[in-house]
Amino acid sequence: MNKPIEKTAFTDAHLGVSAEPLRALTAAQFAALGAGDIVFWKQMDAGDLVDFIPQAAMAPADQRLELLMSADGAPVLIADSREAIMDWIEGHEVRLATLH
């Protein structure tokens, strides 16, 4: 019979350090891990973006915009074309993360 595997965090009894240190991070600390190195790319209508980025109000509400955000949630670039986003990514040392 196959027995289910239990996943547990192990600690170093002498140091009190978790073998799974990411579990101990706050949400802000976790987000800051990739800040400046990892970006997320998302398409949004300008009207949906206004609450988050007020400058999006300069575009028609139904205009589709490309939004590039840092891992910590800070906006990096708003563009009206995929090409502009790709050009920016190619010119900077960042990794593009995919969202699932």
C-alpha positions as CSV (number, residue, x, y, z in Angstrom):
1,M,0.0,0.0,0.0
2,N,1.1,3.5,-0.7
3,K,1.2,5.8,2.2
4,P,0.6,9.5,1.7
5,I,3.6,11.6,2.2
6,E,3.4,14.3,4.9
7,K,5.1,17.5,4.1
8,T,6.7,19.1,7.2
9,A,9.1,22.0,7.7
10,F,12.3,20.9,9.3
11,T,14.3,23.2,11.6
12,D,17.9,23.2,12.7
13,A,17.6,22.6,16.4
14,H,20.8,24.5,17.1
15,L,20.1,27.5,15.0
16,G,16.3,27.6,15.1
17,V,16.3,28.2,11.3
18,S,13.5,26.8,9.1
19,A,14.4,24.7,6.1
20,E,11.6,26.6,4.3
21,P,12.5,30.2,5.0
22,L,10.0,31.6,2.4
23,R,7.1,30.5,4.6
24,A,8.3,32.9,7.3
25,L,8.3,36.0,5.0
26,T,5.7,38.7,5.3
27,A,3.8,39.5,2.1
28,A,5.8,42.7,1.7
29,Q,9.1,40.8,2.1
30,F,8.0,38.2,-0.4
31,A,7.0,40.8,-3.0
32,A,10.3,42.6,-2.6
33,L,12.3,39.5,-3.4
34,G,11.9,40.1,-7.2
35,A,11.5,43.9,-7.2
36,G,13.6,45.3,-10.0
37,D,14.4,41.8,-11.4
38,I,11.1,40.3,-12.2
39,V,8.2,41.9,-14.2
40,F,4.7,40.8,-14.9
41,W,2.9,41.7,-18.1
42,K,-0.9,42.2,-18.3
43,Q,-3.4,43.7,-20.7
44,M,-6.1,45.9,-19.2
45,D,-8.6,48.4,-20.4
46,A,-7.7,52.0,-19.5
47,G,-10.9,52.4,-17.6
48,D,-10.1,49.5,-15.3
49,L,-6.6,50.9,-14.7
50,V,-7.6,54.4,-13.6
51,D,-8.2,53.5,-9.9
52,F,-4.7,52.0,-9.8
53,I,-2.9,54.4,-12.1
54,P,-4.7,57.8,-12.4
55,Q,-2.7,58.8,-15.6
56,A,-4.6,56.0,-17.4
57,A,-7.6,58.4,-17.5
58,M,-5.8,60.2,-20.4
59,A,-6.6,57.3,-22.7
60,P,-10.2,56.4,-23.8
61,A,-11.8,54.0,-21.2
62,D,-12.1,51.2,-23.7
63,Q,-8.5,51.4,-25.0
64,R,-6.5,48.2,-24.4
65,L,-3.2,49.0,-22.7
66,E,-0.2,46.8,-21.9
67,L,0.9,47.0,-18.3
68,L,4.3,46.0,-17.0
69,M,4.6,45.7,-13.2
70,S,7.4,44.9,-10.9
71,A,7.2,41.8,-8.6
72,D,6.4,44.1,-5.7
73,G,3.3,45.5,-7.6
74,A,4.8,48.8,-8.6
75,P,3.9,49.9,-12.2
76,V,7.0,49.9,-14.5
77,L,5.5,50.8,-17.9
78,I,2.2,51.4,-19.5
79,A,2.2,51.1,-23.3
80,D,-0.3,50.9,-26.1
81,S,1.5,48.2,-28.0
82,R,3.2,44.8,-27.4
83,E,6.2,46.0,-29.3
84,A,6.8,48.8,-26.8
85,I,6.7,46.3,-24.0
86,M,9.0,43.9,-25.8
87,D,11.5,46.7,-26.6
88,W,11.6,47.8,-23.0
89,I,12.1,44.3,-21.7
90,E,14.9,43.7,-24.2
91,G,16.7,46.9,-23.1
92,H,16.6,46.0,-19.4
93,E,18.0,43.1,-17.3
94,V,14.7,41.7,-16.1
95,R,12.9,38.4,-16.2
96,L,9.3,38.2,-17.4
97,A,7.2,36.0,-15.1
98,T,4.1,34.3,-16.4
99,L,0.8,34.4,-14.4
100,H,-1.3,31.2,-14.1
